[in-house]
Amino acid sequence: MAPNIKDVARIAGMSTASVSIVLNDKYKGQISEDNRKRILEAVKKLGYTPHRYGRALKLQKSEIAGYAMAFSTQYIFSDPYFHETIVTMEKKLREYSYSLLFFALTPQEGNKHILQMNGQGSLLDGIIIEAPPEKDTFIAELEQKKIPVVIIGNHPDGAGLCSVDVDNVEAGVKATEHLIGLGRKSIGFISGPLAFGNAQDRLSGYRKALIDRDMPVMPGLVQEGDFSIESGYEAMKKILDQGGCKADGIVAGNDLMAIGAMNLIKDRGLKIPEDIAVVGFNNTSLSQHYEPALTTVNIPAKEIAQKAVEMLIAVMKGNGDCAATDRKRIVIDTELIIRESTRK
């Protein structure tokens, strides 16, 4: 039989009330340091683990933080960027004695169970939402239930919320200007789903870079993907088959779509970068090991994840108020990593 709180009290020679006070981190001013150590030694000796949900009911918190994304699980687990994000968040949350619950946001009906369970008080203490789609109402519902929220990215309904982001417009400019600087005259763009703010912003940066250099934005050279390798392949096919202006450079909204585009370029017997130079986003491990290695804008997943967790902890300690944090919005720098897919 597993040890219980009475066993801990017996071994420590203390009352169950004293054990409960120490385990619930309420001992200051009530339990001496010597007695606290006796209780913790008894816990260690017995291998006692407090019942998580019973503790959650007493403390009115679950010590679970959520991480949600509005992407399919198939895509999420195929992209090294999100693997690094999840691993980093889980590690950082452990520093604060929190666990991570990851889930994919689904159409509205599919998110009701999260809201309903939180309405009863104990599923999530707070949640980090990655790149929420603009028309999604989930954020407003979380705010209504006073669940602490931090956004990675931006959202029209998130004006009063804390967020961590990069300047995706500037990053789009950076990627496009790199190709312009190489003398490329006909530069295409493969965007992610335009329901997402980061996809819109990267496309805006591409357009801005061309307009600032008095270069035309050719509609046929802009195609929308879904962040997958397959969609990058199909988008590149449309760009090459649409006729008119022949592309000699491509900016893709993430590394996976860039790799899909390069697969199509190779299948057509064209050379990278001699015929078409390619730039991606995220600087995932795939970008380094593809042949040729992919030039990409580094979106620092690890730093973003750490900052988002730190911000969420601060918001939760401030009873859900973003004003409790040092900064309401953190914008992290990006960097262009130049590799063989654009080298002269």
N, C-alpha and C positions, 0 to 999 in steps of 0.2 A: 504494500500500500504506500502511495506517495506521502511524504511528510506534509503536515499542515501547520498552520500558525501556532496551534497549541503545542506541537512538538518543539518548535523553535523557542517558545516561551519557557518550556520545561528545561531544555538544555541550557538556555541562557540564564535561568533563574530569575526571569522577569515576568511581568504580566502580559497577557495577550494585547492589552491596550497599548503598552509600551512598544511591543513589537510592531503593531500596526502603525504607530506614530513614526517610527524609524523607517519602515518600509514605504510609507507614503511621503517621506521626505519632509515631515512636519516637526522634526525633533528639536530644532533650535529653540532654546529657552525652556524646553520641557524635559529633555533627556540629556544627561551628562555625556561627555565624549567617551568616558570609560564604558558606560552602559551601552552606548551606541555600538562601540567596537565589539562588546560581548554578544550583542544581538547579531551583528553581521558575521561574526565568527561562527555562531550557531547556524545561521542560514547557509554558510559555506560548507560546514561540516555535514549538514543534512542534505545538501543539494536541493534546498527548498526554492521553488519558483512560485511567486505570487500568482494567483489566478488573474489573468489579464483583464477579463471582462468584469469580474467582481471589483477589481481595483479601479477600473474605468468608471463604474457606477459611483463609487465612493468619491473619486476625485473629480467627477464630472468632466473627464477627458479620457480619450482612448489611447493617446500617445501614438496615433497613426496619422501620417500625412499622406495625402493623395497626390498622384501625378497623372494628369489626364491629357490625352491628345485626340484630336478629331481626325485620326488617320486609321486605316485598317491595321489590324494586328500583323497581317502578312507583310505590309510595307514596313511597319515599325521595326520588326525583328530582322528585316533584310538590310536595314540601313545602320552602318556602324556608328553614325552620329548619335542615334538614339540609344544604342547600347551603351556608349560612353556616358551619355546623360543619365541614364537610369542607374548605372553602377556608381557614378559620382554622387548622385542624390542619396542613394541608399547608405553609402559610406558616411556622408556628411550628416545625415539625420541620426545615425547611430551615436554621433558625438553628443547629441542632445537627448539620447535615450528614446528616440522615435523610430518607428518602423515605417516602411514605404509600401503603399498600396498603389499599384499601377493599373490603369484601365484606359481603354479606348472609348472616346465619346462616340455615341451612336445617335441616330435620329431621336428626336425629343422623347418618344415613348420609352426608349431604352435607357434613359438617364434617370427615370423617375425613382427607381429603386434606391439610388444613391441619396436623392433628396429625402425620400420617405424614411430611410434608416437614420439619416442625420436629424430628421425631425423628431425622432425618438431619443436622440441625444448622444449617440456614441460611436458612429462609424468613423468619421474623420474629424480631427481637430482643425484641419486646414487643408488647402489644396493648391497645387501649382498647376496651371493650365498652359500648355504649350500651343502657341499660334492658333487661338480660337477663331473659327470662321466668323465672318462679320455678322451674318444673320442668325447666329446661334443665340438662344435665349438663356442658356444654362448659367451664364455669369450672373445675369439679373436675378435668377432664381436662387443662386447661392447667396447673393447679397441680401435678398429678402429674408433668408433664413439665418442671416448673420454668421455665415461660415467664412472664416478668414481666407482670402484669395490673393495669390500673386500670379501675375501673367508673365509668361515669356513671349515677347512680341508686343503687338499693340491691338487694340480693339476699340471700336467706337463707343461701346458701353463701359469701357474700363477707365474712364477719365478720373474716377475717384479711387482707383485701385493702385496698388504698388505694382511695378513691372520692372523686368530686366530685359534688355534688348540690345541689338546692334543697330547701327544706322544702315538699314538695308538699301536705301536710296544711294547713299554714298558708296556702299559696297558695289552696287550695280554700275555706278559711274566708274569706279576703280577698275573693274573687270573689263568694261568696254573700252576705256581709254588705253588700257594695255594693248588691246588689239589694234586700235587706231594708231598707236605709237609704233607698231610693227609694220605700218603701211597697208593694213587691210582696209579695203574700200567698200566691201559689201558684207556687213556683219549682221548675222541673224541672232535671234533670241528664242530660247525654249523656256517658257515660264512654268512654274508650278501652278496648281489650281488657283484661279484668280479670286476665289472666295476667301482666300487667306491674305491678310495684310502684308506678310513678308514677301509673298509672290508678287503682289501688286507693286510694292516698293522697289524690288529688284528690277522689275520691268521699267518702272519710272526712271530709275537710275540709268538704265541702258538708253532710253529715249533722250534723257537729258544730255548724256555724253555726246550723242550723235548731233543733236540740235545745237549744242554749244560749239561744235566744230563745223557747222553748216553742212552736215551730211544728212541725206534723206532717211527717214524711217519708212522702210518698205513693208507694207502690210503682209505680203507673202513670205517675208523672212521672219515673221513672229508667229510662233505656234505655242499652243498650251498643252502641257503634259500633266501628269499626276504625281510627279516626283519619282516614278519607277524607271528602271532601266528600259522596260518595254515601251513606255510612253516616249522616252527620249529617242528611241529607235524610230518609232512611227512619226514623231514630229520632224526628225531629220529627213525622213523619206519625203514628207510633204514639202519641206523647204527645197530639196533638190529637184523634186518633180514639178514644182509649181511654174517653172519656166521664168522667163524674164531675167532679172538680175541674178547672177550666179554668186552664191555665198562663198567667201574666202575666210570667214571667221565666224565662230559660234560662241555665244555665252549661254550656258545652261543653268537653270535655277538651283540645281544641286549636283553633286558628283554622280549620283546614279543616272540621272538623265544625260549628263555629259558622256558617261561611259556608253550608254545606249546610242547616243549620237555618233560616237567614235566607231562603234560596231558597224553601224550602217555605212559610214564613210569608208571603212575598210572593205565592206562587202561590195561597194561600188568600184573598188579598185583605185580609190584615191588615197593620197598620202597625207599623214598628219606629222608635222604642221605645214609641209610644203604646199599642199593644195588648200587645206582648210585647217586653221588653228582653232583650238578649243579651250575654253575656260569653264570651270565648274564653280560650285560653292560648297563649303563645309570643311574641306581638307580632311576627309576621312582616310582611314587606312587603305581603302580601295584605290584612292587617287595616287598613292605612292607606288603601288605595286602593279598597276595597269601598264600595258605597253602600247604606246609610249606613256610615261608617267604624266599625270594630269596637272596642268596649271590650275590653281583653284584659290578662291578667297577663303582664308581661314576664318571660320566662325567658331570661336573657342568654346566648345561644348562644356568642357570641364569647369571653366571659370564661370560661365553662365549658370550652370547647375548649382555650383557652390553659392553664388550670390543669391540665387532664387531661394535656396534653403535658408540661408541666413536672414533674408528679408522676411520669409514666412514665419520663422521662429519669432522675430521681433513683432510682427503683426499679431501673432497668437498671444504673445505676452501682453500686448496692448489691447487685449479684448477685441481683436479684429480691426482695430483702427490703424489705417496706414500712416497716420500722423505720428505713430509711435516709432517709426523707423527714422534713420538719419536722412535718407533720401527717398523720395517717392518713386523716382524713376532712375534706374542705372543704365547707362549706355556704354557698352564695352567696345573697344576698338577692334577692327578687323585688319587683316594683313593679306596682301597678295603673295602667294607662294608660287614662284615661277619654276616650271619644270619643262620636260621635253615637248609637251603638246603645243607649246607656243615658241620654243626656242628657234632662233634663226639658223 
